[in-house]
């Protein structure tokens, strides 16, 4: 296109703006590999990546008339895909964190309710008190491991921590609880 003559790509611009399905299909064929590469790279999940790719092309279809040149549209596909994939990751992380906070809050509320009804033995009350005194990062680990039953690897993924950190914190937390709850030797 250095000689100023229009290329076959330039012919797509007006047809995309007019809602031409064939032109959109050609744009899709030119960009789908890049979109999938971007979305799978960010999401690490092929099913979610495919959903985000579909959302990307839907958004592009709705906005096709706003972009003047095909190169801009091809770049826009990548920008939309990247933005939507990152939004999906953020939404999933936010949802996990919200669910996690709610579950911990509910668990602690159940302990409080049971205590107020006198249903928990003295040892359990002491254990619950010690658990409450733990830093939130340690309390969260206990909750995930022993209430939700997650593996070390699942906890690491859930909290975004290295698995070694999860194992060390969990071991140290259990050791602290053991020390605090073990009666002194005579």
Backbone as CSV, one residue per row, in Angstrom:
resi,resn,N_x,N_y,N_z,CA_x,CA_y,CA_z,C_x,C_y,C_z
1,UNK,0.811,-1.177,0.000,0.000,0.000,0.000,0.861,1.249,0.000
2,UNK,2.119,1.105,-0.270,3.029,2.245,-0.297,2.810,3.137,-1.502
3,UNK,2.193,2.627,-2.580,1.987,3.447,-3.766,0.689,4.254,-3.719
4,UNK,-0.046,4.168,-2.591,-1.270,4.941,-2.464,-2.487,4.238,-3.018
5,UNK,-2.328,3.101,-3.677,-3.465,2.363,-4.213,-4.173,1.638,-3.076
6,UNK,-5.500,1.568,-3.110,-6.229,0.879,-2.052,-5.959,-0.618,-2.091
7,UNK,-5.860,-1.226,-0.922,-5.632,-2.666,-0.840,-6.962,-3.371,-0.628
8,UNK,-6.925,-4.700,-0.698,-8.125,-5.495,-0.447,-8.607,-5.291,0.983
9,UNK,-7.666,-5.038,1.900,-8.058,-4.815,3.295,-8.868,-3.527,3.420
10,UNK,-8.463,-2.499,2.697,-9.182,-1.230,2.771,-10.624,-1.376,2.288
11,UNK,-10.874,-2.340,1.406,-12.224,-2.557,0.905,-13.167,-3.064,1.994
12,UNK,-12.625,-3.614,3.081,-13.459,-4.127,4.163,-14.065,-3.009,5.003
13,UNK,-13.405,-1.879,5.068,-13.814,-0.834,5.997,-15.254,-0.392,5.773
14,UNK,-15.630,0.017,4.582,-17.018,0.467,4.430,-18.013,-0.678,4.634
15,UNK,-17.664,-1.891,4.247,-18.611,-2.991,4.381,-18.801,-3.395,5.839
16,UNK,-17.751,-3.306,6.642,-17.907,-3.580,8.075,-18.816,-2.537,8.701
17,UNK,-18.604,-1.284,8.342,-19.420,-0.209,8.888,-20.885,-0.382,8.492
18,UNK,-21.137,-1.005,7.341,-22.503,-1.238,6.869,-23.090,-2.536,7.408
19,UNK,-22.334,-3.258,8.234,-22.845,-4.504,8.821,-22.714,-5.704,7.897
20,UNK,-21.749,-5.703,7.017,-21.534,-6.812,6.074,-20.959,-8.024,6.810
21,UNK,-21.719,-9.109,6.828,-21.312,-10.333,7.524,-20.050,-10.952,6.922
22,UNK,-19.944,-10.930,5.614,-18.772,-11.527,4.960,-17.500,-10.745,5.319
23,UNK,-17.598,-9.436,5.362,-16.439,-8.623,5.737,-16.054,-8.893,7.183
24,UNK,-17.057,-9.025,8.032,-16.773,-9.316,9.435,-16.124,-10.691,9.562
25,UNK,-16.591,-11.657,8.808,-15.986,-12.998,8.827,-14.518,-12.931,8.411
26,UNK,-14.211,-12.118,7.391,-12.810,-11.989,6.967,-11.963,-11.361,8.075
27,UNK,-12.497,-10.347,8.755,-11.782,-9.742,9.876,-11.580,-10.784,10.976
28,UNK,-12.602,-11.560,11.248,-12.512,-12.621,12.265,-11.399,-13.608,11.899
29,UNK,-11.383,-14.045,10.663,-10.377,-15.022,10.228,-8.959,-14.455,10.349
30,UNK,-8.809,-13.163,10.147,-7.482,-12.541,10.246,-7.024,-12.356,11.695
31,UNK,-7.955,-12.310,12.630,-7.597,-11.936,13.995,-7.855,-13.011,15.044
32,UNK,-8.565,-14.070,14.704,-9.002,-15.035,15.713,-7.826,-15.702,16.437
33,UNK,-6.757,-16.007,15.725,-5.604,-16.630,16.393,-5.004,-15.709,17.452
34,UNK,-4.881,-14.461,17.085,-4.313,-13.492,18.026,-5.224,-13.317,19.244
35,UNK,-6.525,-13.241,19.001,-7.479,-13.079,20.102,-7.414,-14.283,21.034
36,UNK,-7.419,-15.464,20.479,-7.355,-16.671,21.328,-6.039,-16.737,22.089
37,UNK,-4.971,-16.355,21.447,-3.671,-16.352,22.119,-3.683,-15.386,23.301
38,UNK,-4.231,-14.217,23.102,-4.307,-13.217,24.170,-5.185,-13.723,25.309
39,UNK,-6.383,-14.210,24.977,-7.332,-14.590,26.026,-6.883,-15.838,26.786
40,UNK,-6.358,-16.818,26.089,-5.869,-18.021,26.790,-4.657,-17.655,27.640
41,UNK,-3.800,-16.802,27.136,-2.623,-16.386,27.893,-2.978,-15.686,29.191
42,UNK,-4.025,-14.893,29.178,-4.424,-14.162,30.376,-5.271,-15.032,31.296
43,UNK,-6.231,-15.754,30.729,-7.196,-16.494,31.544,-6.729,-17.895,31.946
44,UNK,-5.851,-18.488,31.161,-5.369,-19.843,31.450,-6.515,-20.853,31.509
45,UNK,-7.570,-20.594,30.761,-8.745,-21.471,30.743,-9.369,-21.340,29.356
46,UNK,-9.375,-22.451,28.605,-9.838,-22.389,27.216,-11.322,-22.045,27.107
47,UNK,-12.146,-22.562,28.006,-13.582,-22.276,27.931,-13.853,-20.794,28.183
48,UNK,-13.235,-20.242,29.208,-13.427,-18.808,29.476,-12.821,-17.961,28.363
49,UNK,-11.690,-18.408,27.839,-11.052,-17.665,26.746,-11.972,-17.613,25.530
50,UNK,-12.662,-18.710,25.252,-13.596,-18.739,24.119,-14.768,-17.786,24.374
51,UNK,-15.273,-17.759,25.597,-16.359,-16.822,25.926,-15.909,-15.376,25.740
52,UNK,-14.714,-15.077,26.216,-14.202,-13.712,26.087,-13.980,-13.368,24.615
53,UNK,-13.516,-14.322,23.835,-13.341,-14.080,22.393,-14.685,-13.744,21.748
54,UNK,-15.720,-14.496,22.094,-17.052,-14.214,21.546,-17.526,-12.820,21.956
55,UNK,-17.315,-12.472,23.215,-17.699,-11.143,23.691,-16.927,-10.059,22.932
56,UNK,-15.659,-10.350,22.661,-14.813,-9.402,21.935,-15.381,-9.131,20.549
57,UNK,-15.706,-10.191,19.822,-16.224,-10.010,18.459,-17.619,-9.399,18.464
58,UNK,-18.405,-9.716,19.468,-19.723,-9.096,19.576,-19.570,-7.591,19.765
59,UNK,-18.667,-7.201,20.664,-18.439,-5.773,20.897,-17.918,-5.097,19.636
60,UNK,-17.016,-5.762,18.939,-16.484,-5.191,17.700,-17.589,-5.045,16.652
61,UNK,-18.459,-6.034,16.536,-19.561,-5.980,15.569,-20.451,-4.773,15.863
62,UNK,-20.753,-4.563,17.160,-21.614,-3.441,17.533,-20.954,-2.104,17.247
63,UNK,-19.622,-2.036,17.295,-18.937,-0.753,17.140,-18.206,-0.627,15.805
64,UNK,-18.488,-1.509,14.856,-17.714,-1.547,13.603,-17.733,-0.229,12.846
65,UNK,-18.800,0.487,12.859,-18.888,1.729,12.095,-18.102,2.883,12.683
66,UNK,-17.586,2.715,13.896,-16.865,3.812,14.553,-15.381,3.841,14.224
67,UNK,-14.881,2.877,13.518,-13.438,2.791,13.295,-13.146,2.917,11.809
68,UNK,-12.247,3.836,11.519,-12.059,4.275,10.137,-11.279,3.310,9.267
69,UNK,-10.272,2.672,9.779,-9.435,1.839,8.913,-9.324,0.440,9.483
70,UNK,-9.103,-0.510,8.624,-9.031,-1.902,9.031,-7.916,-2.149,10.028
71,UNK,-6.763,-1.512,9.830,-5.660,-1.706,10.766,-6.095,-1.315,12.177
72,UNK,-6.868,-0.230,12.266,-7.379,0.195,13.562,-8.331,-0.869,14.117
73,UNK,-9.145,-1.442,13.264,-10.073,-2.484,13.715,-9.306,-3.734,14.165
74,UNK,-8.280,-4.101,13.435,-7.495,-5.278,13.821,-6.790,-5.029,15.156
75,UNK,-6.273,-3.839,15.347,-5.656,-3.485,16.624,-6.720,-3.462,17.718
76,UNK,-7.882,-2.912,17.385,-8.966,-2.820,18.350,-9.395,-4.200,18.846
77,UNK,-9.418,-5.194,17.970,-9.780,-6.556,18.384,-8.856,-7.007,19.514
78,UNK,-7.571,-6.803,19.357,-6.605,-7.207,20.389,-6.815,-6.417,21.674
79,UNK,-7.070,-5.132,21.556,-7.280,-4.291,22.731,-8.536,-4.739,23.487
80,UNK,-9.611,-4.975,22.765,-10.861,-5.414,23.392,-10.666,-6.766,24.060
81,UNK,-10.021,-7.689,23.358,-9.796,-9.031,23.917,-8.977,-8.944,25.203
82,UNK,-7.911,-8.194,25.180,-7.061,-8.052,26.366,-7.842,-7.421,27.527
83,UNK,-8.585,-6.372,27.236,-9.355,-5.675,28.272,-10.422,-6.590,28.868
84,UNK,-11.137,-7.299,28.007,-12.195,-8.190,28.497,-11.611,-9.361,29.300
85,UNK,-10.489,-9.900,28.883,-9.867,-11.007,29.616,-9.405,-10.542,30.993
86,UNK,-8.787,-9.372,31.046,-8.341,-8.832,32.331,-9.544,-8.538,33.225
87,UNK,-10.603,-7.985,32.657,-11.820,-7.746,33.438,-12.377,-9.052,33.997
88,UNK,-12.325,-10.110,33.203,-12.831,-11.412,33.665,-11.995,-11.932,34.834
89,UNK,-10.681,-11.790,34.737,-9.796,-12.227,35.829,-10.095,-11.419,37.090
90,UNK,-10.219,-10.117,36.948,-10.497,-9.262,38.110,-11.847,-9.601,38.736
91,UNK,-12.843,-9.835,37.904,-14.172,-10.164,38.432,-14.137,-11.496,39.179
92,UNK,-13.447,-12.477,38.628,-13.357,-13.781,39.289,-12.613,-13.658,40.610
93,UNK,-11.533,-12.905,40.620,-10.762,-12.723,41.848,-11.599,-11.992,42.890
94,UNK,-12.297,-10.960,42.485,-13.132,-10.199,43.404,-14.241,-11.088,43.967
95,UNK,-14.829,-11.906,43.118,-15.884,-12.811,43.560,-15.355,-13.832,44.566
96,UNK,-14.179,-14.400,44.284,-13.577,-15.365,45.214,-13.289,-14.705,46.558
97,UNK,-12.742,-13.502,46.517,-12.426,-12.797,47.766,-13.696,-12.481,48.547
98,UNK,-14.750,-12.053,47.859,-16.012,-11.747,48.519,-16.619,-13.014,49.129
99,UNK,-16.624,-14.110,48.375,-17.138,-15.379,48.885,-16.329,-15.849,50.086
100,UNK,-15.029,-15.673,50.001,-14.138,-16.093,51.077,-14.426,-15.295,52.352
101,UNK,-14.522,-13.983,52.224,-14.811,-13.137,53.396,-16.161,-13.491,54.002
102,UNK,-17.154,-13.722,53.153,-18.483,-14.069,53.649,-18.451,-15.412,54.382
103,UNK,-17.765,-16.387,53.829,-17.694,-17.707,54.457,-17.003,-17.626,55.820
104,UNK,-15.919,-16.890,55.907,-15.227,-16.742,57.192,-16.137,-16.032,58.195
105,UNK,-16.770,-14.973,57.758,-17.679,-14.239,58.635,-18.807,-15.162,59.119
106,UNK,-19.375,-15.941,58.230,-20.448,-16.865,58.606,-19.959,-17.908,59.590
107,UNK,-18.764,-18.424,59.345,-18.194,-19.439,60.243,-17.991,-18.867,61.640
108,UNK,-17.417,-17.695,61.727,-17.198,-17.072,63.040,-18.532,-16.731,63.714
109,UNK,-19.522,-16.326,62.949,-20.845,-16.034,63.506,-21.486,-17.307,64.073
110,UNK,-21.310,-18.437,63.347,-21.835,-19.711,63.850,-21.186,-20.081,65.179
111,UNK,-19.884,-19.851,65.288,-19.191,-20.134,66.550,-19.765,-19.270,67.657
112,UNK,-19.953,-17.971,67.357,-20.509,-17.059,68.361,-21.909,-17.489,68.786
113,UNK,-22.740,-17.875,67.832,-24.096,-18.307,68.144,-24.089,-19.574,68.986
114,UNK,-23.240,-20.504,68.618,-23.158,-21.752,69.382,-22.671,-21.476,70.805
115,UNK,-21.702,-20.590,70.945,-21.214,-20.240,72.280,-22.320,-19.620,73.117
116,UNK,-23.109,-18.753,72.505,-24.156,-18.070,73.264,-25.240,-19.045,73.717
117,UNK,-25.374,-20.172,73.076,-26.358,-21.183,73.463,-25.759,-22.252,74.372
118,UNK,-24.514,-22.103,74.719,-23.878,-23.062,75.611,-23.671,-24.438,74.998
119,UNK,-23.604,-24.527,73.671,-23.491,-25.817,72.997,-22.046,-26.270,72.810
120,UNK,-21.093,-25.431,73.136,-19.705,-25.783,72.854,-18.982,-26.005,74.171
121,UNK,-18.239,-27.069,74.219,-17.469,-27.386,75.431,-16.387,-26.341,75.654
122,UNK,-15.874,-26.303,76.875,-14.853,-25.330,77.254,-13.629,-25.375,76.369
123,UNK,-13.183,-26.546,75.986,-11.990,-26.648,75.133,-12.243,-26.027,73.767
124,UNK,-13.424,-26.261,73.240,-13.721,-25.687,71.933,-13.799,-24.170,72.026
125,UNK,-14.339,-23.669,73.127,-14.384,-22.209,73.312,-12.979,-21.623,73.359
126,UNK,-12.080,-22.320,74.039,-10.690,-21.859,74.082,-10.075,-21.873,72.690
127,UNK,-10.347,-22.949,71.944,-9.807,-23.044,70.575,-10.369,-21.918,69.711
128,UNK,-11.671,-21.674,69.821,-12.295,-20.603,69.031,-11.691,-19.248,69.397
129,UNK,-11.439,-19.041,70.674,-10.837,-17.770,71.109,-9.436,-17.620,70.534
130,UNK,-8.662,-18.698,70.533,-7.305,-18.649,69.967,-7.357,-18.409,68.459
131,UNK,-8.306,-19.024,67.798,-8.430,-18.828,66.345,-8.765,-17.377,66.052
132,UNK,-9.631,-16.785,66.850,-9.975,-15.368,66.650,-8.772,-14.461,66.849
133,UNK,-7.866,-14.851,67.725,-6.683,-14.025,67.990,-5.647,-14.110,66.867
134,UNK,-5.778,-15.085,66.003,-4.827,-15.223,64.890,-4.959,-14.045,63.933
135,UNK,-3.855,-13.747,63.266,-3.897,-12.744,62.199,-4.825,-13.274,61.096
136,UNK,-5.521,-12.392,60.392,-6.459,-12.840,59.357,-5.830,-13.785,58.326
137,UNK,-4.573,-13.542,57.954,-3.957,-14.411,56.945,-3.805,-15.837,57.464
138,UNK,-3.594,-16.005,58.765,-3.472,-17.344,59.344,-4.850,-17.969,59.557
139,UNK,-5.792,-17.165,59.991,-7.158,-17.646,60.191,-7.754,-18.094,58.852
140,UNK,-7.489,-17.333,57.793,-7.989,-17.691,56.467,-7.453,-19.048,56.020
141,UNK,-6.164,-19.279,56.276,-5.571,-20.569,55.905,-6.275,-21.723,56.617
142,UNK,-6.505,-21.574,57.911,-7.201,-22.627,58.660,-8.593,-22.870,58.092
143,UNK,-9.283,-21.791,57.814,-10.630,-21.900,57.273,-10.630,-22.659,55.942
144,UNK,-9.736,-22.254,55.054,-9.692,-22.892,53.738,-9.301,-24.368,53.832
145,UNK,-8.362,-24.670,54.717,-7.882,-26.050,54.824,-8.860,-26.949,55.571
146,UNK,-9.419,-26.471,56.678,-10.170,-27.369,57.547,-11.678,-27.194,57.502
147,UNK,-12.153,-26.060,57.039,-13.596,-25.896,56.899,-14.006,-26.173,55.456
148,UNK,-13.295,-25.556,54.510,-13.623,-25.793,53.100,-12.949,-27.032,52.553
149,UNK,-11.924,-27.528,53.235,-11.277,-28.768,52.819,-10.413,-28.648,51.576
150,UNK,-9.851,-27.473,51.330,-9.012,-27.276,50.152,-7.619,-27.863,50.371
151,UNK,-6.992,-28.285,49.293,-5.613,-28.758,49.353,-4.680,-27.558,49.421
152,UNK,-3.411,-27.819,49.709,-2.428,-26.727,49.739,-2.390,-26.004,48.398
153,UNK,-2.410,-26.770,47.319,-2.355,-26.166,45.977,-3.591,-25.299,45.724
154,UNK,-4.760,-25.766,46.139,-5.982,-24.980,45.940,-5.963,-23.708,46.780
155,UNK,-5.443,-23.818,47.992,-5.329,-22.632,48.848,-4.377,-21.626,48.215
156,UNK,-3.254,-22.120,47.697,-2.282,-21.234,47.049,-2.929,-20.484,45.892
157,UNK,-3.717,-21.197,45.089,-4.399,-20.569,43.963,-5.425,-19.555,44.453
158,UNK,-6.205,-19.943,45.441,-7.253,-19.079,45.990,-6.686,-17.772,46.537
159,UNK,-5.566,-17.860,47.238,-4.997,-16.676,47.880,-3.908,-15.999,47.049
160,UNK,-3.516,-16.628,45.941,-2.466,-16.042,45.116,-1.105,-16.080,45.781
161,UNK,-0.851,-17.149,46.533,0.426,-17.299,47.245,1.190,-18.488,46.695
162,UNK,2.515,-18.494,46.862,3.278,-19.700,46.507,2.881,-20.844,47.441
163,UNK,2.883,-22.052,46.933,2.466,-23.205,47.723,3.347,-23.383,48.959
164,UNK,4.640,-23.085,48.844,5.538,-23.192,49.996,5.140,-22.250,51.117
165,UNK,4.706,-21.054,50.767,4.245,-20.088,51.765,2.999,-20.609,52.471
166,UNK,2.089,-21.196,51.708,0.870,-21.754,52.294,1.228,-22.853,53.291
167,UNK,2.101,-23.769,52.901,2.482,-24.878,53.787,3.154,-24.359,55.063
168,UNK,4.068,-23.405,54.899,4.786,-22.871,56.057,3.834,-22.151,57.008
169,UNK,2.987,-21.284,56.472,2.051,-20.549,57.330,1.086,-21.493,58.039
170,UNK,0.608,-22.493,57.315,-0.327,-23.436,57.922,0.359,-24.232,59.035
171,UNK,1.573,-24.697,58.772,2.326,-25.444,59.792,2.580,-24.573,61.014
172,UNK,3.020,-23.338,60.797,3.305,-22.427,61.908,2.026,-22.087,62.696
173,UNK,0.930,-21.923,61.993,-0.337,-21.614,62.649,-0.788,-22.776,63.522
174,UNK,-0.704,-23.983,62.994,-1.089,-25.160,63.787,-0.170,-25.338,64.992
175,UNK,1.107,-25.087,64.818,2.050,-25.206,65.929,1.714,-24.185,67.012
176,UNK,1.372,-22.975,66.612,1.006,-21.942,67.588,-0.245,-22.357,68.349
177,UNK,-1.257,-22.833,67.628,-2.485,-23.267,68.296,-2.210,-24.424,69.260
178,UNK,-1.380,-25.345,68.831,-1.033,-26.485,69.684,-0.370,-26.001,70.978
179,UNK,0.573,-25.070,70.852,1.252,-24.512,72.030,0.268,-23.825,72.969
180,UNK,-0.614,-23.038,72.391,-1.562,-22.268,73.200,-2.614,-23.148,73.860
181,UNK,-2.978,-24.235,73.203,-4.077,-25.053,73.706,-3.630,-26.268,74.522
182,UNK,-2.349,-26.575,74.478,-1.853,-27.708,75.252,-1.649,-27.272,76.695
183,UNK,-2.281,-28.000,77.623,-2.099,-27.620,79.028,-0.646,-27.812,79.439
184,UNK,-0.171,-26.978,80.336,1.220,-27.105,80.773,1.441,-28.452,81.468
185,UNK,2.620,-28.991,81.302,2.979,-30.262,81.940,3.176,-30.022,83.436
186,UNK,2.765,-31.019,84.264,2.970,-30.846,85.708,4.407,-30.929,86.103
